[in-house]
Amino acid sequence: MASLARLRSRLPLKTTTGRFAPFARSLQTAADSTQLSQSIPEDGSTPFLVKLHEDSFRAFQTETPSLDVGVTKDNLLKLYKEMVTMRRMEQSADALYKSKLIRGFCHLAIGQEAVAVGLESSITKDDMVITSYRCHPFAVLRGGTITGVLGELLGRQVGMSHGKGGSMHIFTPRFFGGNGIVGAQVPVGAGIAFAMKYRERPSATFALYGDGASNQGQVFEAFNMAKLWNLPCVFVCENNKYGMGTSAERSSSNTEYFTRGDKIPGIQANGMDIIACAQAVKYARDWVISGKGPLLLEFVTYRYGGHSMSDPGTTYRTREEVQRMRSTQDPIRGLQRYIEEWGIATDADLKVLDKAAKQEVDKAVEEAKASPVPRAEDLWTDIYYKGTEPPIMRGREREEVR
């Protein structure tokens, strides 16, 4: 079955005329294929041009984003610091889980940092984001804190949901979670986009889901409603090649997820190159803000760990495959190469940023561990949005009524 699925995905597509189209060019997923186009200015805030690899994007019913991208030295260093910090945070969560300080579900995004950091770098504070359970970097970047995320994972009062939500339920005023039900956040994202359009707010909503959720019926229902109402919603598929322990080829007859929106145009982007990620998000945001309706955006990325902490991640793929991705397509190492080869900073400069990220995360770990667990009486709080609580809360037993 697996081999047949792989063969089927490589067959040429039939056009509307009944003829077979030529084989499409494959997407470039290297983390370091962007080239410098002009000399770099001394000032860190002055933009200079770089050129993405010609196969950084593929398009469905639209044009691809421009390959010429303006960047600054300050911004590239900021992206590096954020990616390193997010990875450090996730690695600390891994260690805390293995120490049995974190219990329950815990899904880490190690390897996928370019998607979260690249997305945040190209949107505004007025845009909205909602995602699935692999949500920790988004929560921090959207206004949360590392202490708040780790505190939530540890079930402590300092957590962003006061220690009562756990890994999959973390929110900020511009980030709607963290959602535990596969694919359920996609129609909610369409609803958020509807609210923004109804209120005439010029903001974009990014509804993220994984390749494992792509076959959910509610995902296609959300696509349909978004197109009917021309909602300013970008549906973002983080295609990390595996839905839990099942490869995309085994679960999906069409693995080109950016083409699955029917009348909704789509973009496929290199999710391992931070510059390509940022450029794709900028294109998508401009698309929906300009009133063109929804857009599908697929990032081809990779997770180094298992689906969750309970999954070793090596029963359905080889250790060699994971190691090859780590050594050849790592998004942080790719950006490091740009920074060093373009003369933006030295290896010693980057090690200073690495050290600062480690210190920041280590401090957050200690702060989270020092926070107390929720009190028993806290079980009766945060059930309703503040100010909307009923006068009486019912419990399991009569004496629990408050």
Secondary structure, 3 states (H helix, E strand, C coil): CHHHHHHHHHCCCECCCCCECCCCCCCCCCCCCCEECCCCCCCCCCCEEEECCCCCEEEECCCCCCCEEEECHHHHHHHHHHHHHHHHHHHHHHHHHHCCCCCCCCCCCCCCHHHHHHHHHCCCCCCEEECCCCCHHHHHHCCCCHHHHHHHHHCCCCCCCCCCCCCCCCCECCECCCCCCCCCHHHHHHHHHHHHHHCCCCCCEEEEEEHHHCCCHHHHHHHHHHHHCCCCEEEEEEECCEECCEEHHHHCCCCCHHHCCCCCCEEEEECCCHHHHHHHHHHHHHHHHCCCCCEEEEEECCCCCCCCCCCCCCCCCCHHHHHHHHHHCCHHHHHHHHHHHCCCCCHHHHHHHHHHHHHHHHHHHHHHHHCCCCCHHHHHCCCCCCCCCCCCCCCCCHHHCC
